[in-house]
């Protein structure tokens, strides 16, 4: 601030300047006025010399009812500017605590400039009496006074008129307010220099009239001390806290609203005119990461971006492990797009199905490779060679055979039920491949088989033991295919409520879904670039589901960008991600939205900025953000903002769910009945007088499927 004031005072070409600090019960405003021909130059200097300052056109100024003008007892002596921060703090405290309808104004009218000068002779002591002067002669000022005067003369200065104004319910109250502000100004007094108040016409202050007599000649440092404009690093009275810092958007961003195409998630929170913060469709392909704890506002930002894509007619996938985001979207999706909505919710009585093996007969090896990559990533801690061999054979068998048996939930039955296995494998004609594997497998004893398949069954039990997952993954021919997101621009909302289906089941199903999306994304390479319309994928709690992407995540994000798929990845804290995931997201998610963070994450994100400290991220309140994005090929830099409130609800979510169930769902009871019939075989009924033996126990814990109940030995 001192540097700014030095520059303004040093340039006589700027003409007269008026600096005002105006306070009400709601806010403290800092205003500056200049000649019309110079105002652009002054505005430019403000932006260049005070980083982060944003200027806006001042509104209507309220008139004051009482005013006063500042005088000093010895104008030739300098004021005490050694404690400028303390003076500023006192002034802002004096401007604070006003009631409704009250205001206080501190106005500095800066006129003619005074150049620096040499001290030809030391000033005389200002406090020497006439009697002492006549009897002892003139005495030189003290050392402290000399130092302050020399410092003043070394600086540029100006003629200044300082006015104080107040508005209150009564004249007495207005007088008291002015006196309070004057008391704060007195903290700049020095030895031999006292401030005094002189009555002033309130109209002169309100109309900013040029004074006929300025009364003060001040240095640039003295002027800076009297303005009350913020200086120093700490929090100041009457002003928002320094941390979290309010960072304004670049000036060019205000003209980019049309480019955002409705994809707005927040507005800027720095003083000045609010500017929309968003990510245009084209720049969304640079991918977006949202970081913040539960309840910070991530879902609200995701809702705005997803609704913008839905409204624009794009294909959208939303994976939500809490179901709140899906519910909010269902309530707000435009009416004309409700028919495009598919809700995949395992807890639904008639859920939408997901069967990766349904269309695998054409390229079974590719389908199996994708499924194996997902399983291997999900079960990385307990994955072995034998597990991979058995699971590969089981998946290839079901993929090649097809038909009612080709579902993931049938793998345990294929491994544990000899009759079902014979029924399936007899359709195979692969003597050098899976047929040979099953011949060798069937030649082993039941004990050996149980030992080998136990690790596989332990992993796949999540698919079978939970009725909700069976209802989704057990559908032989689902009514919805994932490719419709890309071909028909369908809206797929995946609700994986961990509290209902379990966190492990949600993780498995979400990873499986992403694993099935990935080949469809890669298949877009066959399309010319102009036909690769934007498809947006939103994943909350992304650390649970990114295992579904095979290979290197950084390469996957880079490939998605060229194939027209934009990823929006949200998570709570960075340690949820593996180091490789963190590095990939940091490098490839160029749009970043941060909410209030814990200390470790705050340090990491502050290191990616220029000008923000970890404490700024830590102190962000709910729904407040720091974000950096790309807009029309330009990076905005980090901007402080507030997320927009949710859109108004248009319908109960249950209506959209019912419509999706009617078009794409299959009742869970039907799926369960079909699975039961598929694995059941006729068993001779024992006579009423005979007691049948109990069913044989499974060969190992965690074994699924059905075995034939023991019967009397058949005669050959």
C-alpha angles and dihedrals in degrees: 000000000000090000090053092050092048089054095048094047095044094058112074089181090075090069123203117356131194120204118190135183108194123185133190133168089274107042150352114238127197114209136180130189132191141166113295092247092055104038094094091052091049091048090051092050091052092055095044100044100037108049113218095018115136124193127211132177111273118246129223113316116222117228121245124229098211133030142177137188127228123238133176127217096226111024094185093063121079128244121241106266096164091099102044094147092053091049091049091049091050092049094049090047089052089052093051133082098046122158128233111293095018126112139176126203131195111190129185117192108198115201134161118011127238119210123221114272141190120250104244092183133006117260120253125249106276096206097055112124124230091247091055091045092054096044103035105020129238117324124212118243119263123269094258092050091048091051093051093047092049090049091051093049092050090060133068112261143182144204107264137188114199116201130184122201137180141185121201143146093266135025089241092056092047090051090050092051092052090048090052092052091045090054089057091050090054090070087080093060117121135196108298094010122097128175122228135187124230124188115259134189107256089217091064090058095044094045092041093231119189108250118238088215119029097195097199136070108194137174121238091257092052090049091051090051093053098048096073089221112152119274132166132037106273133081115284130211116266094011131096113267116275089236124086088039118223107230117191123219120253114273093247093059093073090068094051100074094111091050090060089066092207095307093127121142103169147004127235115266101198117111112279135050111342114247125204114250116206148124120253117228093251093050092046086077086073084070129236133239124197118198126188144103126273112292095019094114106266093129091052091054091046090050093056094048094045093047090051090054092046093049090050090056098250129147110259136187120192121185110192121178093191101042093223094104092049091050092049092050093048089054093051108034111123113261093240090061101044091097089059093058122109116185114200105194120154090204093060115108088228104030129186110253132235117199116164090185096055095092099022099107092090096054106008095162093057092048092049092047090055092048092047092050090053094047092045092053094045094047097034093133094059104027119130140174093254092049091052092048095051095042091048091053093047094048094045091049094053093041093052096042095046120174126097093331095058100100131107093240090064094064094088090050090048090055100041107030112071094190093051090045092053091048090054102038095049087072092058123099102185107113093168095045134032094349089063091048093054093046090055091043094052091050091064125089119261089251092055091047092050092050094051098045097042095090091049093048091048089058098042097045088091089067095051110028094062115070091208093060092044089054091055103035096034096066108114095201111017116202091229128060123199092228088071089076088066101032102037099024090240122180110234115192113187115196111193104173104194092196091061108032097027130255095262093050091048090050092050096047094045093048090047091052093051089046089057093046093055098069089047090053091050091049089065087076086082090063123081112253094251090061095051097097116191117276117186123208119194119194122181118197085018095181089073096055111031089089086083092072107084121220127003116357093209091057091045092054091047091050092047090055093058092043095056099254120130119200122207109193123189129184139155105237136359098244088068086075126070115246089255092052092048092051092047094049094043091053101038105032096076094173109072128185117185129187129186107321139196118249099267094049091042090057092049095049094043088056088060092055136066111227103010124106128207089252090061091060092042094054098048108127124223114299091011117123146188109209140172121192143163117250120185091339096311126107113232096205120223115325131181114232149158120234116244118253116258119276115258116271117256102188143354111281089230091069094057090044091053092050091051092047091051094052103036111011131099119203111257090228091059092052092047092050092049092051092048093050091047094057097036124093131187112273120195110254114236120231116266092248092051124083113222121221118253118258117273113260119247115273093240140008114277093025115147136191131058134291125197113259111247114265136178113296110268119233114245 
